Amino acid sequence: MAEPASAHLTLADLLEAIEFCFEQGWTDGLPVVPPTPERVQAFLGALELPPDTVVGALPEQERVITAEKLAINAVLAGCLPSYLPVLVAAVRAVTAPAFGLAAAWRDAAGVAPLLIVNGPVRRLIDLNAGAGLFGPGARANATIGRALSLLLRNTCDGRPDGTEATSFGHPGQFTYCIAEDEEGTNWEPLHVERGLSAETSAVTAVLAGAPHLVRTRPTGSPEEVLRPVADALSATAHYQGAHVVVLGPVHRAALERAGWSKADVRAFLAEHARRPVAALKEAGLLPGALTPGDAHRYPALLREADLVVVAAGGPGGADSVVVPPWAHVPTSQPVLCPVAVSAMTSTPGQDAPALATPDDSAARPSSAMADG
């Protein structure tokens, strides 16, 4: 196996190492786990890839993501080695040309890759598909999404003071990783709908804005359940892109009792997620003066395929979530990537005070402090 290429830096103690990471701009504003050579090597061993293996690339920015940099940023984020197959699949998905990440960074909208995980790996690494799945508490959700964010910041300069032109950003840029509740529904899982077997683990990446909660009455017909969801879709001001609808268990139960499938949900929402052209013009979302024909309703979804339906969430209320796309033009498509699940690996031992640099610094063998 090739030798790691990152510079090694020696620091006095763990707290100094954490502060040094802040000073170098290697964090997301929260403390990180110092990426000691021993821990990084353990993660590379779990990956079973040479450190110089290219996992993903953004040719527009002349940046590549190697297995070593992926391992370093996974350590920074607090991942376990067993999370790495999911992270590799996520990197391959978000660097695919169809995902359009570089174009999104040039826009001021402020977006993040939303990762939706399916298959057996969800349970192997305890990904949360239930209550609070968009919030804190589940290590796998929190650190896989965070590792991807740190990796893009540190290796591809994906930050507001770098290549990202975001005006405000959103909390999903810290971490944005969920799983589908395959056991809690009789619907086909997302990755099976998209052509993989149920036994295959997979990550679907969607370039997404912040989630919007939709609350309705706890019971009702499928139409009564979905009309508020359609209204939320039509009000996001992001038309013609890939929208995600995460249907909670109370809403799913009503739909499943009536025999509705995900395809039925998509068909209904594509038909009813509309706003009058006059309202869009008055809001400044469409150009031109009002005309007598503006009473017709403009669709938020031009294709049913632009709607990603996911079964997830907790039973606390009659709630679902709508996640809009990053822009009102279809420049990014969801990308599905299988997960190559290898043997699960235990957590490495105590951190040492040396660090491996997580950005694109070249290797400079050193036993003393060195620049990143």
BALOBA-1460 file (C-alpha; in Angstrom, 3 decimals):
// residues 372
<rec num="1" residu="m" x="0.000" y="0.000" z="0.000"/>
<rec num="2" residu="a" x="1.262" y="3.481" z="-0.871"/>
<rec num="3" residu="e" x="2.378" y="5.747" z="1.936"/>
<rec num="4" residu="p" x="-0.045" y="8.492" z="3.077"/>
<rec num="5" residu="a" x="0.678" y="11.821" z="1.391"/>
<rec num="6" residu="s" x="-0.605" y="14.268" z="4.008"/>
<rec num="7" residu="a" x="1.750" y="16.321" z="6.140"/>
<rec num="8" residu="h" x="2.132" y="15.194" z="9.766"/>
<rec num="9" residu="l" x="2.159" y="17.840" z="12.479"/>
<rec num="10" residu="t" x="3.233" y="17.351" z="16.102"/>
<rec num="11" residu="l" x="1.385" y="19.283" z="18.833"/>
<rec num="12" residu="a" x="1.660" y="19.448" z="22.601"/>
<rec num="13" residu="d" x="-1.650" y="17.886" z="23.628"/>
<rec num="14" residu="l" x="-5.180" y="17.053" z="22.569"/>
<rec num="15" residu="l" x="-6.702" y="20.444" z="23.377"/>
<rec num="16" residu="e" x="-3.967" y="22.241" z="21.462"/>
<rec num="17" residu="a" x="-4.636" y="19.930" z="18.520"/>
<rec num="18" residu="i" x="-8.345" y="20.819" z="18.583"/>
<rec num="19" residu="e" x="-7.577" y="24.542" z="18.711"/>
<rec num="20" residu="f" x="-5.029" y="24.143" z="15.924"/>
<rec num="21" residu="c" x="-7.730" y="22.612" z="13.717"/>
<rec num="22" residu="f" x="-9.897" y="25.687" z="14.366"/>
<rec num="23" residu="e" x="-7.011" y="28.005" z="13.478"/>
<rec num="24" residu="q" x="-6.369" y="26.180" z="10.198"/>
<rec num="25" residu="g" x="-10.019" y="26.428" z="9.123"/>
<rec num="26" residu="w" x="-10.432" y="22.652" z="9.095"/>
<rec num="27" residu="t" x="-13.641" y="22.653" z="11.146"/>
<rec num="28" residu="d" x="-17.282" y="23.584" z="10.542"/>
<rec num="29" residu="g" x="-17.296" y="25.810" z="13.613"/>
<rec num="30" residu="l" x="-17.669" y="22.900" z="16.025"/>
<rec num="31" residu="p" x="-14.829" y="20.978" z="17.703"/>
<rec num="32" residu="v" x="-13.389" y="18.044" z="15.776"/>
<rec num="33" residu="v" x="-11.592" y="14.822" z="16.630"/>
<rec num="34" residu="p" x="-7.876" y="15.361" z="15.914"/>
<rec num="35" residu="p" x="-6.882" y="13.118" z="12.982"/>
<rec num="36" residu="t" x="-3.854" y="11.352" z="14.406"/>
<rec num="37" residu="p" x="-1.803" y="9.196" z="12.002"/>
<rec num="38" residu="e" x="-2.718" y="6.067" z="13.947"/>
<rec num="39" residu="r" x="-6.431" y="6.741" z="13.748"/>
<rec num="40" residu="v" x="-6.260" y="7.719" z="10.061"/>
<rec num="41" residu="q" x="-4.300" y="4.543" z="9.305"/>
<rec num="42" residu="a" x="-6.956" y="2.486" z="11.072"/>
<rec num="43" residu="f" x="-9.644" y="4.130" z="8.948"/>
<rec num="44" residu="l" x="-7.639" y="3.492" z="5.765"/>
<rec num="45" residu="g" x="-7.381" y="-0.133" z="6.821"/>
<rec num="46" residu="a" x="-11.155" y="-0.276" z="7.154"/>
<rec num="47" residu="l" x="-11.520" y="1.253" z="3.683"/>
<rec num="48" residu="e" x="-9.210" y="-1.371" z="2.181"/>
<rec num="49" residu="l" x="-8.061" y="1.220" z="-0.354"/>
<rec num="50" residu="p" x="-4.583" y="2.652" z="-0.990"/>
<rec num="51" residu="p" x="-4.419" y="6.208" z="0.408"/>
<rec num="52" residu="d" x="-3.907" y="7.755" z="-3.048"/>
<rec num="53" residu="t" x="-7.020" y="6.090" z="-4.529"/>
<rec num="54" residu="v" x="-9.256" y="8.744" z="-6.122"/>
<rec num="55" residu="v" x="-12.743" y="8.322" z="-4.650"/>
<rec num="56" residu="g" x="-14.276" y="11.348" z="-6.377"/>
<rec num="57" residu="a" x="-13.348" y="14.432" z="-8.385"/>
<rec num="58" residu="l" x="-14.709" y="17.835" z="-9.343"/>
<rec num="59" residu="p" x="-12.990" y="18.559" z="-12.674"/>
<rec num="60" residu="e" x="-14.454" y="22.087" z="-12.864"/>
<rec num="61" residu="q" x="-12.409" y="22.990" z="-9.793"/>
<rec num="62" residu="e" x="-9.459" y="20.718" z="-10.541"/>
<rec num="63" residu="r" x="-9.964" y="18.968" z="-7.198"/>
<rec num="64" residu="v" x="-9.768" y="15.264" z="-6.380"/>
<rec num="65" residu="i" x="-10.821" y="13.438" z="-3.221"/>
<rec num="66" residu="t" x="-8.512" y="10.607" z="-2.236"/>
<rec num="67" residu="a" x="-9.157" y="7.763" z="0.181"/>
<rec num="68" residu="e" x="-6.670" y="9.336" z="2.590"/>
<rec num="69" residu="k" x="-8.448" y="12.703" z="2.674"/>
<rec num="70" residu="l" x="-11.776" y="10.918" z="3.073"/>
<rec num="71" residu="a" x="-10.393" y="8.981" z="6.045"/>
<rec num="72" residu="i" x="-8.925" y="12.116" z="7.661"/>
<rec num="73" residu="n" x="-12.151" y="14.076" z="7.395"/>
<rec num="74" residu="a" x="-14.160" y="11.098" z="8.653"/>
<rec num="75" residu="v" x="-11.956" y="11.099" z="11.749"/>
<rec num="76" residu="l" x="-12.455" y="14.859" z="12.148"/>
<rec num="77" residu="a" x="-16.240" y="14.397" z="12.013"/>
<rec num="78" residu="g" x="-16.307" y="11.678" z="14.677"/>
<rec num="79" residu="c" x="-17.185" y="8.759" z="12.414"/>
<rec num="80" residu="l" x="-16.621" y="5.108" z="13.225"/>
<rec num="81" residu="p" x="-14.655" y="3.087" z="10.661"/>
<rec num="82" residu="s" x="-17.804" y="1.073" z="9.899"/>
<rec num="83" residu="y" x="-19.411" y="4.209" z="8.438"/>
<rec num="84" residu="l" x="-16.813" y="4.548" z="5.693"/>
<rec num="85" residu="p" x="-18.516" y="2.438" z="2.983"/>
<rec num="86" residu="v" x="-21.539" y="4.759" z="3.211"/>
<rec num="87" residu="l" x="-19.289" y="7.818" z="3.038"/>
<rec num="88" residu="v" x="-17.458" y="6.461" z="-0.031"/>
<rec num="89" residu="a" x="-20.793" y="5.921" z="-1.793"/>
<rec num="90" residu="a" x="-21.879" y="9.435" z="-0.793"/>
<rec num="91" residu="v" x="-18.722" y="10.989" z="-2.250"/>
<rec num="92" residu="r" x="-19.144" y="9.091" z="-5.503"/>
<rec num="93" residu="a" x="-22.764" y="10.244" z="-5.712"/>
<rec num="94" residu="v" x="-22.165" y="13.951" z="-5.051"/>
<rec num="95" residu="t" x="-19.192" y="14.142" z="-7.425"/>
<rec num="96" residu="a" x="-21.122" y="12.526" z="-10.295"/>
<rec num="97" residu="p" x="-21.659" y="14.981" z="-13.189"/>
<rec num="98" residu="a" x="-25.451" y="14.617" z="-12.986"/>
<rec num="99" residu="f" x="-25.429" y="15.878" z="-9.396"/>
<rec num="100" residu="g" x="-24.215" y="19.319" z="-10.463"/>
<rec num="101" residu="l" x="-22.431" y="20.245" z="-7.222"/>
<rec num="102" residu="a" x="-20.020" y="22.778" z="-8.741"/>
<rec num="103" residu="a" x="-22.894" y="24.636" z="-10.436"/>
<rec num="104" residu="a" x="-24.827" y="24.745" z="-7.170"/>
<rec num="105" residu="w" x="-21.875" y="26.283" z="-5.339"/>
<rec num="106" residu="r" x="-21.893" y="29.153" z="-7.830"/>
<rec num="107" residu="d" x="-25.478" y="29.989" z="-6.843"/>
<rec num="108" residu="a" x="-26.412" y="32.070" z="-3.795"/>
<rec num="109" residu="a" x="-29.309" y="29.810" z="-2.773"/>
<rec num="110" residu="g" x="-27.358" y="27.846" z="-0.164"/>
<rec num="111" residu="v" x="-27.764" y="24.084" z="-0.481"/>
<rec num="112" residu="a" x="-26.373" y="20.842" z="0.872"/>
<rec num="113" residu="p" x="-26.250" y="17.241" z="-0.319"/>
<rec num="114" residu="l" x="-29.056" y="15.330" z="1.408"/>
<rec num="115" residu="l" x="-28.041" y="11.677" z="1.822"/>
<rec num="116" residu="i" x="-30.797" y="9.037" z="1.984"/>
<rec num="117" residu="v" x="-29.501" y="5.598" z="2.980"/>
<rec num="118" residu="n" x="-31.244" y="2.318" z="2.166"/>
<rec num="119" residu="g" x="-30.568" y="-1.368" z="2.606"/>
<rec num="120" residu="p" x="-29.078" y="-3.551" z="5.348"/>
<rec num="121" residu="v" x="-26.267" y="-1.100" z="6.179"/>
<rec num="122" residu="r" x="-28.822" y="1.153" z="7.913"/>
<rec num="123" residu="r" x="-29.222" y="-1.327" z="10.759"/>
<rec num="124" residu="l" x="-25.584" y="-2.401" z="10.809"/>
<rec num="125" residu="i" x="-24.458" y="1.113" z="11.697"/>
<rec num="126" residu="d" x="-27.609" y="2.270" z="13.548"/>
<rec num="127" residu="l" x="-28.733" y="5.001" z="11.179"/>
<rec num="128" residu="n" x="-31.861" y="6.769" z="12.403"/>
<rec num="129" residu="a" x="-34.951" y="6.531" z="10.182"/>
<rec num="130" residu="g" x="-37.427" y="7.382" z="12.934"/>
<rec num="131" residu="a" x="-38.151" y="10.130" z="15.420"/>
<rec num="132" residu="g" x="-35.873" y="13.149" z="15.092"/>
<rec num="133" residu="l" x="-34.045" y="11.831" z="12.029"/>
<rec num="134" residu="f" x="-33.287" y="15.376" z="10.795"/>
<rec num="135" residu="g" x="-32.089" y="16.422" z="14.257"/>
<rec num="136" residu="p" x="-29.292" y="15.553" z="16.682"/>
<rec num="137" residu="g" x="-28.726" y="12.350" z="18.605"/>
<rec num="138" residu="a" x="-27.806" y="9.582" z="16.164"/>
<rec num="139" residu="r" x="-24.057" y="9.294" z="15.725"/>
<rec num="140" residu="a" x="-24.151" y="7.699" z="12.275"/>
<rec num="141" residu="n" x="-26.541" y="10.291" z="10.816"/>
<rec num="142" residu="a" x="-24.684" y="13.183" z="12.409"/>
<rec num="143" residu="t" x="-21.135" y="12.185" z="11.580"/>
<rec num="144" residu="i" x="-21.593" y="10.743" z="8.071"/>
<rec num="145" residu="g" x="-23.270" y="13.933" z="6.896"/>
<rec num="146" residu="r" x="-20.729" y="16.021" z="8.785"/>
<rec num="147" residu="a" x="-17.809" y="14.082" z="7.298"/>
<rec num="148" residu="l" x="-19.078" y="14.758" z="3.780"/>
<rec num="149" residu="s" x="-19.481" y="18.448" z="4.572"/>
<rec num="150" residu="l" x="-15.974" y="18.707" z="6.069"/>
<rec num="151" residu="l" x="-14.501" y="16.763" z="3.170"/>
<rec num="152" residu="l" x="-16.028" y="19.145" z="0.610"/>
<rec num="153" residu="r" x="-14.909" y="22.171" z="2.653"/>
<rec num="154" residu="n" x="-11.357" y="20.979" z="3.154"/>
<rec num="155" residu="t" x="-10.557" y="19.316" z="-0.167"/>
<rec num="156" residu="c" x="-12.794" y="21.205" z="-2.619"/>
<rec num="157" residu="d" x="-12.966" y="24.623" z="-0.914"/>
<rec num="158" residu="g" x="-16.747" y="24.287" z="-0.603"/>
<rec num="159" residu="r" x="-17.279" y="27.127" z="1.879"/>
<rec num="160" residu="p" x="-18.646" y="30.696" z="1.729"/>
<rec num="161" residu="d" x="-15.137" y="32.177" z="1.656"/>
<rec num="162" residu="g" x="-14.136" y="29.719" z="-1.070"/>
<rec num="163" residu="t" x="-16.052" y="28.418" z="-4.078"/>
<rec num="164" residu="e" x="-19.514" y="28.472" z="-2.486"/>
<rec num="165" residu="a" x="-21.498" y="31.663" z="-3.146"/>
<rec num="166" residu="t" x="-24.250" y="31.079" z="-0.567"/>
<rec num="167" residu="s" x="-26.072" y="34.100" z="0.880"/>
<rec num="168" residu="f" x="-27.381" y="32.455" z="4.058"/>
<rec num="169" residu="g" x="-26.718" y="28.711" z="4.011"/>
<rec num="170" residu="h" x="-28.876" y="26.350" z="6.070"/>
<rec num="171" residu="p" x="-28.416" y="23.896" z="8.983"/>
<rec num="172" residu="g" x="-28.203" y="20.916" z="6.633"/>
<rec num="173" residu="q" x="-24.768" y="22.165" z="5.654"/>
<rec num="174" residu="f" x="-23.521" y="20.893" z="9.008"/>
<rec num="175" residu="t" x="-24.947" y="17.418" z="8.377"/>
<rec num="176" residu="y" x="-27.790" y="16.111" z="6.203"/>
<rec num="177" residu="c" x="-28.058" y="12.324" z="6.353"/>
<rec num="178" residu="i" x="-31.148" y="10.183" z="6.965"/>
<rec num="179" residu="a" x="-32.255" y="6.601" z="6.437"/>
<rec num="180" residu="e" x="-35.516" y="5.227" z="5.085"/>
<rec num="181" residu="d" x="-37.769" y="3.292" z="7.487"/>
<rec num="182" residu="e" x="-38.044" y="0.200" z="5.313"/>
<rec num="183" residu="e" x="-39.393" y="-1.949" z="8.153"/>
<rec num="184" residu="g" x="-42.149" y="0.547" z="8.983"/>
<rec num="185" residu="t" x="-43.854" y="0.510" z="5.589"/>
<rec num="186" residu="n" x="-45.050" y="-1.905" z="2.934"/>
<rec num="187" residu="w" x="-43.853" y="0.467" z="0.198"/>
<rec num="188" residu="e" x="-40.847" y="-0.324" z="-1.958"/>
<rec num="189" residu="p" x="-37.654" y="1.269" z="-0.617"/>
<rec num="190" residu="l" x="-36.196" y="4.140" z="-2.596"/>
<rec num="191" residu="h" x="-33.204" y="2.185" z="-3.899"/>
<rec num="192" residu="v" x="-35.452" y="-0.675" z="-5.068"/>
<rec num="193" residu="e" x="-37.664" y="1.804" z="-6.943"/>
<rec num="194" residu="r" x="-34.503" y="2.986" z="-8.665"/>
<rec num="195" residu="g" x="-33.402" y="-0.461" z="-9.804"/>
<rec num="196" residu="l" x="-31.347" y="-2.098" z="-7.038"/>
<rec num="197" residu="s" x="-32.189" y="-5.221" z="-5.052"/>
<rec num="198" residu="a" x="-33.548" y="-4.951" z="-1.509"/>
<rec num="199" residu="e" x="-30.415" y="-6.758" z="-0.232"/>
<rec num="200" residu="t" x="-28.139" y="-4.078" z="-1.682"/>
<rec num="201" residu="s" x="-27.253" y="-1.080" z="0.470"/>
<rec num="202" residu="a" x="-27.233" y="2.292" z="-1.265"/>
<rec num="203" residu="v" x="-27.023" y="6.062" z="-0.870"/>
<rec num="204" residu="t" x="-29.230" y="8.450" z="-2.822"/>
<rec num="205" residu="a" x="-27.857" y="12.004" z="-2.864"/>
<rec num="206" residu="v" x="-30.145" y="14.965" z="-3.567"/>
<rec num="207" residu="l" x="-28.977" y="18.587" z="-3.786"/>
<rec num="208" residu="a" x="-31.395" y="20.128" z="-1.330"/>
<rec num="209" residu="g" x="-32.557" y="23.167" z="0.541"/>
<rec num="210" residu="a" x="-33.734" y="23.179" z="4.143"/>
<rec num="211" residu="p" x="-36.611" y="20.901" z="5.244"/>
<rec num="212" residu="h" x="-40.163" y="22.271" z="5.646"/>
<rec num="213" residu="l" x="-42.511" y="20.615" z="8.166"/>
<rec num="214" residu="v" x="-46.073" y="19.865" z="6.991"/>
<rec num="215" residu="r" x="-48.657" y="19.156" z="9.723"/>
<rec num="216" residu="t" x="-52.218" y="18.018" z="8.993"/>
<rec num="217" residu="r" x="-55.144" y="16.350" z="10.703"/>
<rec num="218" residu="p" x="-54.178" y="12.892" z="12.019"/>
<rec num="219" residu="t" x="-56.802" y="11.019" z="9.967"/>
<rec num="220" residu="g" x="-58.467" y="11.457" z="6.628"/>
<rec num="221" residu="s" x="-58.550" y="10.258" z="3.068"/>
<rec num="222" residu="p" x="-55.354" y="10.078" z="1.015"/>
<rec num="223" residu="e" x="-56.402" y="13.276" z="-0.731"/>
<rec num="224" residu="e" x="-56.898" y="15.070" z="2.595"/>
<rec num="225" residu="v" x="-53.479" y="13.896" z="3.779"/>
<rec num="226" residu="l" x="-51.640" y="14.916" z="0.613"/>
<rec num="227" residu="r" x="-53.250" y="18.249" z="-0.264"/>
<rec num="228" residu="p" x="-51.263" y="20.135" z="2.433"/>
<rec num="229" residu="v" x="-48.110" y="18.404" z="1.182"/>
<rec num="230" residu="a" x="-48.929" y="19.513" z="-2.359"/>
<rec num="231" residu="d" x="-49.513" y="23.047" z="-1.096"/>
<rec num="232" residu="a" x="-46.113" y="23.028" z="0.629"/>
<rec num="233" residu="l" x="-44.449" y="21.805" z="-2.562"/>
<rec num="234" residu="s" x="-46.074" y="24.583" z="-4.556"/>
<rec num="235" residu="a" x="-44.945" y="27.241" z="-2.068"/>
<rec num="236" residu="t" x="-41.221" y="26.479" z="-1.992"/>
<rec num="237" residu="a" x="-40.491" y="28.806" z="-4.935"/>
<rec num="238" residu="h" x="-38.203" y="26.114" z="-6.354"/>
<rec num="239" residu="y" x="-39.796" y="24.716" z="-9.467"/>
<rec num="240" residu="q" x="-38.720" y="22.012" z="-11.916"/>
<rec num="241" residu="g" x="-36.097" y="20.409" z="-9.681"/>
<rec num="242" residu="a" x="-35.984" y="17.214" z="-7.620"/>
<rec num="243" residu="h" x="-38.156" y="17.606" z="-4.510"/>
<rec num="244" residu="v" x="-38.020" y="15.172" z="-1.575"/>
<rec num="245" residu="v" x="-41.148" y="14.296" z="0.414"/>
<rec num="246" residu="v" x="-40.524" y="12.399" z="3.652"/>
<rec num="247" residu="l" x="-43.860" y="10.948" z="4.748"/>
<rec num="248" residu="g" x="-44.243" y="10.281" z="8.463"/>
<rec num="249" residu="p" x="-45.868" y="7.133" z="9.891"/>
<rec num="250" residu="v" x="-49.258" y="8.730" z="10.651"/>
<rec num="251" residu="h" x="-49.611" y="9.968" z="7.088"/>
<rec num="252" residu="r" x="-48.245" y="6.714" z="5.650"/>
<rec num="253" residu="a" x="-50.763" y="4.677" z="7.639"/>
<rec num="254" residu="a" x="-53.670" y="6.597" z="6.121"/>
<rec num="255" residu="l" x="-52.234" y="6.191" z="2.624"/>
<rec num="256" residu="e" x="-51.409" y="2.508" z="3.028"/>
<rec num="257" residu="r" x="-54.866" y="1.695" z="4.470"/>
<rec num="258" residu="a" x="-56.336" y="3.088" z="1.269"/>
<rec num="259" residu="g" x="-53.957" y="0.996" z="-0.831"/>
<rec num="260" residu="w" x="-51.914" y="3.915" z="-2.139"/>
<rec num="261" residu="s" x="-48.359" y="3.257" z="-3.328"/>
<rec num="262" residu="k" x="-45.451" y="5.666" z="-3.709"/>
<rec num="263" residu="a" x="-46.350" y="5.901" z="-7.396"/>
<rec num="264" residu="d" x="-49.876" y="6.975" z="-6.443"/>
<rec num="265" residu="v" x="-48.439" y="9.616" z="-4.097"/>
<rec num="266" residu="r" x="-46.163" y="10.980" z="-6.818"/>
<rec num="267" residu="a" x="-48.986" y="11.108" z="-9.352"/>
<rec num="268" residu="f" x="-51.288" y="12.994" z="-6.968"/>
<rec num="269" residu="l" x="-48.633" y="15.482" z="-5.879"/>
<rec num="270" residu="a" x="-47.456" y="16.129" z="-9.444"/>
<rec num="271" residu="e" x="-51.029" y="16.956" z="-10.394"/>
<rec num="272" residu="h" x="-51.928" y="19.081" z="-7.357"/>
<rec num="273" residu="a" x="-48.656" y="20.862" z="-6.473"/>
<rec num="274" residu="r" x="-49.590" y="23.978" z="-8.442"/>
<rec num="275" residu="r" x="-50.007" y="27.703" z="-7.960"/>
<rec num="276" residu="p" x="-51.848" y="30.193" z="-10.162"/>
<rec num="277" residu="v" x="-49.548" y="31.934" z="-12.606"/>
<rec num="278" residu="a" x="-50.982" y="35.236" z="-11.348"/>
<rec num="279" residu="a" x="-49.826" y="34.445" z="-7.802"/>
<rec num="280" residu="l" x="-46.357" y="33.559" z="-9.031"/>
<rec num="281" residu="k" x="-46.084" y="36.799" z="-10.990"/>
<rec num="282" residu="e" x="-47.335" y="38.837" z="-8.043"/>
<rec num="283" residu="a" x="-44.690" y="37.199" z="-5.862"/>
<rec num="284" residu="g" x="-41.979" y="37.965" z="-8.413"/>
<rec num="285" residu="l" x="-41.309" y="34.277" z="-9.088"/>
<rec num="286" residu="l" x="-42.331" y="34.518" z="-12.749"/>
<rec num="287" residu="p" x="-41.606" y="37.482" z="-15.037"/>
<rec num="288" residu="g" x="-44.151" y="39.583" z="-16.888"/>
<rec num="289" residu="a" x="-47.287" y="41.584" z="-16.269"/>
<rec num="290" residu="l" x="-50.569" y="39.974" z="-15.259"/>
<rec num="291" residu="t" x="-52.719" y="38.796" z="-18.166"/>
<rec num="292" residu="p" x="-56.274" y="37.404" z="-18.350"/>
<rec num="293" residu="g" x="-54.899" y="33.884" z="-18.840"/>
<rec num="294" residu="d" x="-52.932" y="33.867" z="-15.575"/>
<rec num="295" residu="a" x="-55.635" y="32.072" z="-13.640"/>
<rec num="296" residu="h" x="-54.321" y="28.701" z="-14.809"/>
<rec num="297" residu="r" x="-52.172" y="26.866" z="-12.314"/>
<rec num="298" residu="y" x="-48.441" y="26.424" z="-12.857"/>
<rec num="299" residu="p" x="-47.007" y="23.021" z="-11.801"/>
<rec num="300" residu="a" x="-44.253" y="22.811" z="-9.210"/>
<rec num="301" residu="l" x="-43.314" y="19.421" z="-10.643"/>
<rec num="302" residu="l" x="-43.050" y="19.070" z="-14.386"/>
<rec num="303" residu="r" x="-42.328" y="15.339" z="-14.041"/>
<rec num="304" residu="e" x="-43.415" y="12.764" z="-11.486"/>
<rec num="305" residu="a" x="-39.840" y="11.477" z="-11.610"/>
<rec num="306" residu="d" x="-38.713" y="14.766" z="-10.020"/>
<rec num="307" residu="l" x="-40.379" y="13.695" z="-6.768"/>
<rec num="308" residu="v" x="-38.419" y="11.510" z="-4.340"/>
<rec num="309" residu="v" x="-40.792" y="9.889" z="-1.824"/>
<rec num="310" residu="v" x="-39.245" y="8.521" z="1.373"/>
<rec num="311" residu="a" x="-40.876" y="6.659" z="4.277"/>
<rec num="312" residu="a" x="-39.382" y="7.889" z="7.550"/>
<rec num="313" residu="g" x="-40.013" y="9.887" z="10.716"/>
<rec num="314" residu="g" x="-41.484" y="9.368" z="14.167"/>
<rec num="315" residu="p" x="-45.086" y="8.824" z="15.319"/>
<rec num="316" residu="g" x="-45.344" y="11.949" z="17.465"/>
<rec num="317" residu="g" x="-47.733" y="13.820" z="15.149"/>
<rec num="318" residu="a" x="-49.470" y="13.901" z="11.788"/>
<rec num="319" residu="d" x="-46.331" y="15.308" z="10.210"/>
<rec num="320" residu="s" x="-44.330" y="14.984" z="7.034"/>
<rec num="321" residu="v" x="-41.461" y="16.969" z="5.546"/>
<rec num="322" residu="v" x="-40.958" y="18.632" z="2.164"/>
<rec num="323" residu="v" x="-37.367" y="19.282" z="1.080"/>
<rec num="324" residu="p" x="-37.076" y="21.647" z="-1.907"/>
<rec num="325" residu="p" x="-34.334" y="21.506" z="-4.514"/>
<rec num="326" residu="w" x="-31.563" y="24.056" z="-4.703"/>
<rec num="327" residu="a" x="-32.818" y="26.015" z="-7.713"/>
<rec num="328" residu="h" x="-35.809" y="26.497" z="-9.972"/>
<rec num="329" residu="v" x="-34.148" y="24.841" z="-12.935"/>
<rec num="330" residu="p" x="-33.492" y="21.098" z="-13.334"/>
<rec num="331" residu="t" x="-29.700" y="21.313" z="-13.294"/>
<rec num="332" residu="s" x="-29.206" y="18.649" z="-10.625"/>
<rec num="333" residu="q" x="-30.585" y="15.123" z="-10.511"/>
<rec num="334" residu="p" x="-30.677" y="12.672" z="-7.589"/>
<rec num="335" residu="v" x="-27.805" y="10.191" z="-7.853"/>
<rec num="336" residu="l" x="-27.969" y="6.630" z="-6.528"/>
<rec num="337" residu="c" x="-24.759" y="4.820" z="-5.580"/>
<rec num="338" residu="p" x="-24.494" y="1.294" z="-4.104"/>
<rec num="339" residu="v" x="-22.622" y="0.802" z="-0.838"/>
<rec num="340" residu="a" x="-19.829" y="-1.777" z="-0.823"/>
<rec num="341" residu="v" x="-20.242" y="-3.082" z="2.721"/>
<rec num="342" residu="s" x="-17.027" y="-4.618" z="4.037"/>
<rec num="343" residu="a" x="-16.298" y="-6.090" z="7.455"/>
<rec num="344" residu="m" x="-17.290" y="-3.873" z="10.359"/>
<rec num="345" residu="t" x="-14.299" y="-2.482" z="12.222"/>
<rec num="346" residu="s" x="-13.975" y="-1.523" z="15.879"/>
<rec num="347" residu="t" x="-13.095" y="1.964" z="17.024"/>
<rec num="348" residu="p" x="-9.335" y="2.764" z="17.154"/>
<rec num="349" residu="g" x="-7.712" y="3.539" z="20.471"/>
<rec num="350" residu="q" x="-6.525" y="6.689" z="22.222"/>
<rec num="351" residu="d" x="-5.604" y="9.718" z="20.152"/>
<rec num="352" residu="a" x="-1.962" y="10.786" z="19.918"/>
<rec num="353" residu="p" x="-0.911" y="14.439" z="19.640"/>
<rec num="354" residu="a" x="0.294" y="14.216" z="16.022"/>
<rec num="355" residu="l" x="-2.089" y="15.259" z="13.214"/>
<rec num="356" residu="a" x="-2.568" y="14.405" z="9.548"/>
<rec num="357" residu="t" x="-3.744" y="17.419" z="7.540"/>
<rec num="358" residu="p" x="-7.323" y="17.109" z="6.161"/>
<rec num="359" residu="d" x="-7.028" y="19.586" z="3.291"/>
<rec num="360" residu="d" x="-5.025" y="19.183" z="0.065"/>
<rec num="361" residu="s" x="-1.637" y="19.898" z="1.683"/>
<rec num="362" residu="a" x="1.231" y="17.850" z="0.272"/>
<rec num="363" residu="a" x="3.249" y="15.490" z="2.430"/>
<rec num="364" residu="r" x="6.270" y="16.850" z="4.248"/>
<rec num="365" residu="p" x="7.637" y="14.193" z="6.588"/>
<rec num="366" residu="s" x="8.322" y="15.858" z="9.913"/>
<rec num="367" residu="s" x="8.506" y="15.034" z="13.598"/>
<rec num="368" residu="a" x="7.951" y="18.662" z="14.605"/>
<rec num="369" residu="m" x="5.257" y="21.256" z="13.976"/>
<rec num="370" residu="a" x="4.773" y="21.954" z="10.273"/>
<rec num="371" residu="d" x="2.428" y="24.168" z="8.308"/>
<rec num="372" residu="g" x="-0.724" y="22.564" z="6.826"/>
